[in-house]
Amino acid sequence: MTSKNSFWVSLIENNKRRIWVWLLAAFSYMIVYPAALAMGISRETMEKEYLVESLGEELGAAAVHSQVLEVVKAFMGVSDVFLMMLAAAVAVVSAIQGFSYLYSRKKIDFYMGMPVKRNRRFAIIWINGVLIHVVPQLLGLVIAGVIAAANGAMTGEILRESALAFGLRLAFYLGVYHLTILAVMLTGNVIITCFGTAVFFLYEWAVRNMILTYEELFFRFFSRNGTSSNPRLSPFAILGNFMDQHARGQGSALLTAFNLLLFAGVVLLIAYLCYLRRPAEAAGRSMAFQFPQAFIKILLVVPAALISGCLVGSIVNYQPNYGSGSVGYVIFTMAVVTVAASCLIQVLYEFDIMGLVHKKRHILISAAMVAVIFLSFRMDVFGYDDYIPDVESVSSAAVVPPYEYRYYGESFFNENMNPVSKVRYAEDNMYLTDVGAVNQLMKISVEELSEYEDLSGMYEDEKEWYEVTLLFRLKNKRNVYRNIYVNVNNPEVVELLDRIESSKEYISGIYAAASDGFANMLADEENRITVYYGNNIYENKLSRQEARELLALYREDIKDTGFSKLRSSIPAGSLRFSIEKTYPLYSSYYNMEVMIYPFFHNCVEYLTEHGCYMQQHVNPQDVEKIQITNYNSSVSDERQKQWRESGMLAQAEKETQNMDWNQSDYWRYLSVDKEEEIEELCGMIYPGDWLRNSFHMNVQGDWDYVVTVYFKSGSQAARDNGSVGNYCFERGKVPQFVVDATTWQE
């Protein structure tokens, strides 16, 4: 016979009181999860008839099967977020229900009167909580596997992926399960337990976001690069990071499992110690222990006040770096939240409204901490903005220029040819050894910006500011990121930028089109490649071989470049690559645009030989007529200023409305249809996008003039660009006959 006091009997007896939790887990894992998988497979197989008609019987069936495999792998693999959230929900419910007897003094007295040791009772409840996850989920995976196999989608790879996912998810479950148990041990009421569990899950994330927000708010040279708001002490973050890495073919499952189990083990130990020391009279109270109440309250109130200040600051547009908004609203909000949150938590502690007037010293302590933290950011007590790494402490550096206009946008790829950000690409590929130039660049920025009370003063003088991101890789393995502003009208700054941007390390670290990876992508015959050379007006299609040859010449030409050269040059055209990587049911598209400058002699010679290169952006032979509009905005602005100063506000308002309705009396027009004048103008006009949004250009468009070109019917320009195109002049280079004909006269 089995003794009534045996461990096995105790497990069974405990499970009898947890039937509804078992049913919830079974419903989640064995019904909802397999049903979701079946629906996903059904959605893909519904397209079989269409694909068979489009691709034929064999190819259509293969396409559907391939996509079903992807669906099954997504559901049964590591990256299944749906099952992760189900596991988290079951863990929370199981932990709270399992130890819910601690909320009732009567139940505690009943269990204390039984001949069962406390550690054994804890172990029984804990084991059942684990079994509630393991057994239904394992059966659910078996059911899902049967569904997958019935659809011919169960492979060895999917089986291994499913086993890996099951192990990692168990470690994740334990982390969430133990955190919730700890919340139960620290509280005496189910509502407070739920609140405490939410705090455990969200606290670190909220604090990290708050710190990043204040750094961005107060530090002039703050960069979000290299920062993260993801928690480190969270099972969600640990598993989530691995899921992202695993999707890219990276990450260590063994290390992830170890981190999850280590986290779960430490939390379980703390929870068990709290269980042993938990007083019986804690049942029904908000907090089980008295001594950490003040500490917990302050830890909640301080970030709550600071976060509230951030939120109100964003509403009132408080931006101290730009002298915008009033700090008064922020301070008032933090003060109110400090008092209100402290009082509310004390009321919850005591379950008595009189808690509002108790423990006033906690309010003072919290307020002092809020003030100290806020002022430490506002006054940069720790010298964030003033910190410039010593050259001797830096092993290498990277300089990332701001966004440059592209028709397709800038494109960067990692070694697996997956899209990445510009900064990430530079992190992986740029290792500048001229650390002194980067160091000096930041020193100049700090010195020049120290002249201004806030950053809005930068735009009140004649300086031209260039924003760059710096990365210092320190010898102690720490990375330091900074966003700085440098004045490109300063000859010393230009010299430093030329040194940096003409170096071999910079070129290999920022020009993605010149990388071996991009060349390999072009060489892959499975990829569909479309390449055009053009200037936003004319397009010339190139073959794959021509694209490779031209790209090889580009890799040579780009070696002879630099900041000054790029800044003083207008691109002659651009290479536009469209790369299609095909899968059975979908395709991925990658775009890359490579600007070709007149000083790229090898590229220019090659394009000229193939009849693609043009000295002018518009071919005069394609033009029927050109119409020019001069807004005479300086005259209009001066008149409006005079009217406002003399009190004629109605007249000034009327002129503004006329401008809005394109009816200003100061606008003048010129229509040009003579061949010699058209030819002169075609050599002086550019597509507006080529002189707009280009961060490095010292060449600016004259936006007071709008040049509308009407192309001849049937011309190449009309075929490639449409019958009408809008262009602009370079500032300071408007033809005199245009100025004379369109300037407003009294």
Secondary structure, DSSP 4 states (H G I P E B T S, - for coil): ---TTSHHHHHHHHHHTTHHHHHHHHIIIIIIHHHHHHHHHHHHHTTHHHHHHHH-HHHHHHHHHHHHHHHHHHHHSTT-HHHHHHHHHHHHHHHHHHTGGGG-HHHHHHHHTSS--HHHHHHHHHHHHHHHHHHHHHHHHHHHHHHHHHTT---HHHHHHHHHHHHHHHHHHHHHHHHHHHHHHHBSSHHHHHHHHHHHHHHHHHHHHHHHHHHHHH-TT---TT-----SS-HHHHHHHHHHHHHTT---HHHHHHHHHHHHHHHHHHHHHHHHH--GGGTTSSBS-STTHHHHHHHHHHHHHHHHHHHHHHHTT-BGGGTBS-HHHHHHHHHHHHHHHHHHHHHHHHTSGGGGGS-HHHHHHHHHHHHHHHHHHHTTTT-TTT----GGGEEEEEEE------SS----B-TT--B--HHHHHHHH--BS-HHHHHHHHHHHHHHHTTSSSGGGGGGSS--EEEEEEEEEETTS-EEEEEEEEETTSHHHHHHHHHHHTSHHHHHHH-GGGSHHHHHHHH-TTSEEEEEEE-SS-EEEE-HHHHHHHHHHHHHHTTS--HHHHHT----EEEEEEEEEE-SS-EEEEEEEEEE-TT-HHHHHHHHHTT---SSSS-GGGEEEEEEEE--HHHHHHHHHHHHHTT-HHHHHHHHHHHHTT--TT-EEEEE--HHHHHHHHTTEEEGGGSSS-TT-S--EEEEEEEEEEEPTT-HHHHHH-SEEEEEEETT---HHHHHHHS---
